[in-house]
């Protein structure tokens, strides 16, 4: 066997190995996306939320409820009252603060 023939075979084997590796990589990318996280029910509008790890005593009830829902969302399944989030600025701000602060812990 000549050197040129051996070199051609080696190059052909390398090309085939690269093609197989690329096909395996492309097949790995074709996995389905993960299922969406379950949505937990938000706190009722008239119920006091559980006490958080921060002092919220001077804040209105909708803010505290939003904070509790946001903090719960940061730690697990999303918990948000979409209607209140869109219409109540205290709930919305509390929810956003709860998600932000509880993600940091």
Secondary structure, DSSP 8 states (H G I E B T S, - for coil): --HHHHHHHHHHHHHHHHHHHHHHHHHHTT--------EE----TTS-----SS--TTS-HHHHHHHHHHHHHHHSSEE--HHHHHH-HHHHHHHHHHHHHHH--
